[in-house]
C-alpha cells in the first residue's frame, strides 16, 4: 500500500483528508499533533511515502518542526504542508525546510489527491531506480548527479537533496546552458495537473543555491534569466 502520514489537529479536516486518500487508494495513518505524528513515523519503521502536515498544530512540534525532523531523517519521503491563506511566510519556511509542496485551505478533494499523486510519483520513481540498481550518472563541470541513489556530488563531496531538488537538478543537467522558464520547471517537476503558483519554483531555487553555490548571493551555476526563469551553467 501507498502509506501516507496525516498530521492535522482539526478532526473534521483530518477525517476529510483521510477519507479522500482512502478513496484514491492510499493507506493513511492519522495523527492529531506533531508529537503523535513522529511517534507513528518511528513505530511504523519510518516506512512512509508521503506526509501531509498542518503547519499550525499545538504542542512542541508544529508542522514546520515535524517537517524539519522528517527531512532530517529521510531525503526520500514526500512532504506536503497544509496552510491557511494568511500564512504566506510559513509556506516559504516550509519549503525552505524541505517540504515538497503546500496546499492552501480550503482545498477540494481533487486538488489534494492530485498533489499527493504528484509527490508519490517522484517517491515511487526513486524507489524503482533503487530496486533496479539504476547506475546512470550525469556529469556537469565539478558536479556529478547520480540517478540511482539520488545524490549530487560537488568536487567529490556529497550534497543532500530532496526529491524536488533532485528533479530540478536533473532537469538542469539535461538542459545545460538552456534558459528554462518557471512554468516549464513547474510542469516538469510538479506535473501537468499542478494547481499551485510558480513562486514555489523560486523558493526551491533559493534553497538549491544555498547547497550548490560557493556564494549563494552571487550564483555562478544556477543563473537567473530575467523575466523568464533560470539556467544551469557548469
C-alpha beads as a LAMMPS data file, in Angstrom:
LAMMPS data file: protein, C-alpha beads

234 atoms
233 bonds

1 atom types
1 bond types

-500.0 500.0 xlo xhi
-500.0 500.0 ylo yhi
-500.0 500.0 zlo zhi

Masses

1 110.0

Atoms # bond

1 1 1 0.000 0.000 0.000
2 1 1 0.979 3.619 -0.530
3 1 1 1.399 4.846 3.051
4 1 1 0.635 8.465 3.948
5 1 1 1.116 10.105 7.348
6 1 1 -1.579 12.730 8.033
7 1 1 -0.930 15.190 10.882
8 1 1 -3.801 17.632 11.438
9 1 1 -5.229 18.784 14.784
10 1 1 -8.671 19.701 13.408
11 1 1 -10.597 16.442 13.408
12 1 1 -13.041 17.401 10.644
13 1 1 -10.239 18.336 8.242
14 1 1 -8.209 15.262 9.182
15 1 1 -11.162 12.941 8.553
16 1 1 -11.859 14.714 5.231
17 1 1 -8.243 14.144 4.139
18 1 1 -8.196 10.522 5.298
19 1 1 -11.462 9.604 3.560
20 1 1 -10.313 11.037 0.239
21 1 1 -6.897 9.403 0.473
22 1 1 -8.532 6.014 1.072
23 1 1 -10.786 6.526 -1.935
24 1 1 -7.707 7.265 -4.029
25 1 1 -6.005 4.031 -2.975
26 1 1 -3.697 5.290 -0.228
27 1 1 -3.234 3.903 3.290
28 1 1 -3.422 6.922 5.634
29 1 1 -2.204 6.997 9.249
30 1 1 -3.774 9.722 11.422
31 1 1 -2.079 11.968 13.968
32 1 1 -3.747 14.829 15.858
33 1 1 -0.477 16.627 16.649
34 1 1 3.191 16.692 15.770
35 1 1 4.385 14.510 18.629
36 1 1 1.940 11.766 17.700
37 1 1 2.968 12.043 14.037
38 1 1 6.630 11.450 14.887
39 1 1 5.696 8.542 17.185
40 1 1 3.723 6.872 14.377
41 1 1 6.581 7.501 11.951
42 1 1 9.009 5.719 14.295
43 1 1 6.572 2.935 15.188
44 1 1 5.971 2.090 11.522
45 1 1 9.688 1.821 10.876
46 1 1 9.845 5.173 9.052
47 1 1 8.150 3.414 6.145
48 1 1 6.031 6.205 4.659
49 1 1 5.867 7.510 1.108
50 1 1 4.201 10.868 1.828
51 1 1 3.495 13.043 4.876
52 1 1 0.738 15.687 4.973
53 1 1 1.394 18.182 7.780
54 1 1 -0.751 21.029 9.044
55 1 1 1.524 23.973 9.808
56 1 1 -0.457 25.256 12.810
57 1 1 -0.527 22.387 15.290
58 1 1 -0.387 22.801 19.087
59 1 1 2.414 21.484 21.271
60 1 1 6.166 21.270 20.919
61 1 1 6.083 20.139 17.303
62 1 1 4.074 22.219 14.858
63 1 1 4.039 21.329 11.167
64 1 1 7.305 23.114 10.433
65 1 1 9.117 21.315 13.263
66 1 1 7.773 17.931 12.111
67 1 1 8.778 18.744 8.526
68 1 1 12.308 19.590 9.650
69 1 1 12.590 16.379 11.679
70 1 1 11.212 14.147 8.913
71 1 1 13.509 15.685 6.333
72 1 1 16.461 15.215 8.671
73 1 1 15.656 11.501 8.842
74 1 1 14.669 10.944 5.215
75 1 1 15.525 12.613 1.940
76 1 1 13.014 10.486 0.063
77 1 1 9.699 10.960 1.890
78 1 1 7.360 13.384 0.120
79 1 1 6.155 16.220 2.361
80 1 1 3.092 18.391 1.762
81 1 1 2.204 21.269 4.104
82 1 1 -1.381 22.359 4.807
83 1 1 -1.545 26.134 5.236
84 1 1 -4.070 28.951 5.591
85 1 1 -4.187 31.738 3.015
86 1 1 -2.734 34.184 5.542
87 1 1 0.350 32.033 6.274
88 1 1 2.459 33.276 3.369
89 1 1 5.768 33.279 5.244
90 1 1 5.018 29.860 6.721
91 1 1 4.638 28.456 3.209
92 1 1 8.103 29.710 2.299
93 1 1 9.509 28.467 5.612
94 1 1 8.077 25.003 4.998
95 1 1 9.602 24.814 1.538
96 1 1 12.951 26.024 2.833
97 1 1 12.874 23.286 5.491
98 1 1 12.445 20.614 2.841
99 1 1 8.734 20.360 2.084
100 1 1 7.910 19.379 -1.489
101 1 1 4.653 21.259 -1.807
102 1 1 1.881 23.014 0.087
103 1 1 -1.905 23.028 -0.173
104 1 1 -3.858 26.097 0.917
105 1 1 -7.052 25.685 2.932
106 1 1 -9.815 25.353 1.945
107 1 1 -8.992 22.796 -0.732
108 1 1 -11.005 20.379 -2.848
109 1 1 -10.583 16.590 -2.721
110 1 1 -9.353 16.560 -6.327
111 1 1 -6.708 19.195 -5.621
112 1 1 -5.409 17.357 -2.562
113 1 1 -5.255 13.965 -4.288
114 1 1 -3.569 15.493 -7.363
115 1 1 -0.840 16.981 -5.154
116 1 1 -0.357 13.708 -3.269
117 1 1 -0.259 11.761 -6.555
118 1 1 2.437 14.059 -7.945
119 1 1 4.624 13.737 -4.845
120 1 1 4.074 9.972 -4.656
121 1 1 5.138 9.520 -8.303
122 1 1 8.509 11.119 -7.519
123 1 1 8.997 8.876 -4.486
124 1 1 7.969 5.744 -6.419
125 1 1 10.331 6.598 -9.296
126 1 1 13.254 6.926 -6.885
127 1 1 12.381 3.584 -5.251
128 1 1 12.087 1.877 -8.634
129 1 1 15.524 3.104 -9.656
130 1 1 16.998 1.881 -6.381
131 1 1 15.410 -1.556 -6.739
132 1 1 16.614 -1.900 -10.341
133 1 1 20.145 -0.894 -9.321
134 1 1 19.966 2.024 -11.725
135 1 1 23.512 3.412 -12.042
136 1 1 23.383 6.154 -14.632
137 1 1 25.247 9.344 -13.763
138 1 1 25.207 12.808 -15.319
139 1 1 28.328 14.963 -15.025
140 1 1 28.499 18.730 -15.388
141 1 1 31.723 20.539 -14.542
142 1 1 32.557 19.986 -10.859
143 1 1 29.219 18.233 -10.322
144 1 1 28.024 14.646 -10.729
145 1 1 24.361 13.689 -10.403
146 1 1 23.801 10.028 -9.562
147 1 1 20.400 8.899 -10.828
148 1 1 20.416 5.680 -8.812
149 1 1 20.980 6.933 -5.281
150 1 1 19.567 10.408 -5.999
151 1 1 22.682 12.235 -4.834
152 1 1 24.666 15.182 -6.084
153 1 1 28.434 15.397 -5.719
154 1 1 30.414 18.633 -5.909
155 1 1 34.174 18.128 -6.261
156 1 1 33.708 14.703 -4.673
157 1 1 31.714 15.993 -1.682
158 1 1 28.066 14.866 -1.333
159 1 1 25.171 17.336 -1.309
160 1 1 21.901 16.030 0.116
161 1 1 18.852 16.799 -2.000
162 1 1 15.115 16.435 -1.502
163 1 1 13.114 14.714 -4.239
164 1 1 12.038 18.077 -5.660
165 1 1 15.579 19.469 -5.593
166 1 1 16.875 16.351 -7.318
167 1 1 14.314 16.621 -10.110
168 1 1 15.150 20.276 -10.683
169 1 1 18.858 19.454 -10.867
170 1 1 18.166 16.543 -13.220
171 1 1 16.211 18.928 -15.459
172 1 1 19.055 21.461 -15.377
173 1 1 21.720 18.833 -16.096
174 1 1 19.681 17.504 -19.026
175 1 1 19.420 21.034 -20.468
176 1 1 22.780 22.734 -19.733
177 1 1 23.024 26.395 -20.718
178 1 1 19.344 26.436 -21.721
179 1 1 17.028 29.089 -20.322
180 1 1 14.156 27.234 -18.637
181 1 1 11.096 29.260 -17.783
182 1 1 9.332 28.827 -14.461
183 1 1 6.254 27.233 -15.997
184 1 1 8.393 24.601 -17.748
185 1 1 10.184 23.754 -14.489
186 1 1 6.839 23.655 -12.680
187 1 1 5.303 21.237 -15.198
188 1 1 8.380 19.017 -15.334
189 1 1 8.774 18.672 -11.572
190 1 1 5.275 19.110 -10.138
191 1 1 3.300 17.725 -13.097
192 1 1 0.807 18.987 -15.650
193 1 1 -2.075 18.938 -13.174
194 1 1 -0.330 21.084 -10.563
195 1 1 -2.657 23.710 -9.072
196 1 1 -0.097 25.884 -7.299
197 1 1 1.844 29.039 -8.020
198 1 1 5.156 29.479 -9.843
199 1 1 6.793 31.040 -6.768
200 1 1 7.307 27.515 -5.416
201 1 1 9.989 27.231 -8.117
202 1 1 11.761 30.362 -6.844
203 1 1 11.810 29.098 -3.254
204 1 1 13.328 25.778 -4.305
205 1 1 15.917 27.567 -6.454
206 1 1 16.875 29.675 -3.440
207 1 1 17.267 26.511 -1.379
208 1 1 19.330 24.818 -4.089
209 1 1 21.647 27.800 -4.397
210 1 1 22.386 27.545 -0.689
211 1 1 23.537 23.976 -1.315
212 1 1 25.420 24.135 -4.619
213 1 1 26.841 27.649 -4.910
214 1 1 30.104 28.820 -3.346
215 1 1 28.421 32.206 -2.904
216 1 1 24.622 31.785 -2.903
217 1 1 24.110 35.561 -3.126
218 1 1 26.280 35.653 -6.255
219 1 1 25.313 32.439 -8.094
220 1 1 27.550 31.154 -10.891
221 1 1 25.765 27.879 -11.657
222 1 1 22.005 28.438 -11.187
223 1 1 21.719 31.686 -13.075
224 1 1 18.621 33.874 -13.215
225 1 1 17.308 34.661 -16.684
226 1 1 15.418 37.862 -16.007
227 1 1 11.759 37.822 -16.999
228 1 1 11.877 34.116 -17.792
229 1 1 13.368 31.704 -15.268
230 1 1 16.738 30.028 -14.739
231 1 1 19.552 28.198 -16.497
232 1 1 22.375 25.907 -15.415
233 1 1 25.990 26.862 -16.081
234 1 1 28.732 24.354 -15.201

Bonds

1 1 1 2
2 1 2 3
3 1 3 4
4 1 4 5
5 1 5 6
6 1 6 7
7 1 7 8
8 1 8 9
9 1 9 10
10 1 10 11
11 1 11 12
12 1 12 13
13 1 13 14
14 1 14 15
15 1 15 16
16 1 16 17
17 1 17 18
18 1 18 19
19 1 19 20
20 1 20 21
21 1 21 22
22 1 22 23
23 1 23 24
24 1 24 25
25 1 25 26
26 1 26 27
27 1 27 28
28 1 28 29
29 1 29 30
30 1 30 31
31 1 31 32
32 1 32 33
33 1 33 34
34 1 34 35
35 1 35 36
36 1 36 37
37 1 37 38
38 1 38 39
39 1 39 40
40 1 40 41
41 1 41 42
42 1 42 43
43 1 43 44
44 1 44 45
45 1 45 46
46 1 46 47
47 1 47 48
48 1 48 49
49 1 49 50
50 1 50 51
51 1 51 52
52 1 52 53
53 1 53 54
54 1 54 55
55 1 55 56
56 1 56 57
57 1 57 58
58 1 58 59
59 1 59 60
60 1 60 61
61 1 61 62
62 1 62 63
63 1 63 64
64 1 64 65
65 1 65 66
66 1 66 67
67 1 67 68
68 1 68 69
69 1 69 70
70 1 70 71
71 1 71 72
72 1 72 73
73 1 73 74
74 1 74 75
75 1 75 76
76 1 76 77
77 1 77 78
78 1 78 79
79 1 79 80
80 1 80 81
81 1 81 82
82 1 82 83
83 1 83 84
84 1 84 85
85 1 85 86
86 1 86 87
87 1 87 88
88 1 88 89
89 1 89 90
90 1 90 91
91 1 91 92
92 1 92 93
93 1 93 94
94 1 94 95
95 1 95 96
96 1 96 97
97 1 97 98
98 1 98 99
99 1 99 100
100 1 100 101
101 1 101 102
102 1 102 103
103 1 103 104
104 1 104 105
105 1 105 106
106 1 106 107
107 1 107 108
108 1 108 109
109 1 109 110
110 1 110 111
111 1 111 112
112 1 112 113
113 1 113 114
114 1 114 115
115 1 115 116
116 1 116 117
117 1 117 118
118 1 118 119
119 1 119 120
120 1 120 121
121 1 121 122
122 1 122 123
123 1 123 124
124 1 124 125
125 1 125 126
126 1 126 127
127 1 127 128
128 1 128 129
129 1 129 130
130 1 130 131
131 1 131 132
132 1 132 133
133 1 133 134
134 1 134 135
135 1 135 136
136 1 136 137
137 1 137 138
138 1 138 139
139 1 139 140
140 1 140 141
141 1 141 142
142 1 142 143
143 1 143 144
144 1 144 145
145 1 145 146
146 1 146 147
147 1 147 148
148 1 148 149
149 1 149 150
150 1 150 151
151 1 151 152
152 1 152 153
153 1 153 154
154 1 154 155
155 1 155 156
156 1 156 157
157 1 157 158
158 1 158 159
159 1 159 160
160 1 160 161
161 1 161 162
162 1 162 163
163 1 163 164
164 1 164 165
165 1 165 166
166 1 166 167
167 1 167 168
168 1 168 169
169 1 169 170
170 1 170 171
171 1 171 172
172 1 172 173
173 1 173 174
174 1 174 175
175 1 175 176
176 1 176 177
177 1 177 178
178 1 178 179
179 1 179 180
180 1 180 181
181 1 181 182
182 1 182 183
183 1 183 184
184 1 184 185
185 1 185 186
186 1 186 187
187 1 187 188
188 1 188 189
189 1 189 190
190 1 190 191
191 1 191 192
192 1 192 193
193 1 193 194
194 1 194 195
195 1 195 196
196 1 196 197
197 1 197 198
198 1 198 199
199 1 199 200
200 1 200 201
201 1 201 202
202 1 202 203
203 1 203 204
204 1 204 205
205 1 205 206
206 1 206 207
207 1 207 208
208 1 208 209
209 1 209 210
210 1 210 211
211 1 211 212
212 1 212 213
213 1 213 214
214 1 214 215
215 1 215 216
216 1 216 217
217 1 217 218
218 1 218 219
219 1 219 220
220 1 220 221
221 1 221 222
222 1 222 223
223 1 223 224
224 1 224 225
225 1 225 226
226 1 226 227
227 1 227 228
228 1 228 229
229 1 229 230
230 1 230 231
231 1 231 232
232 1 232 233
233 1 233 234
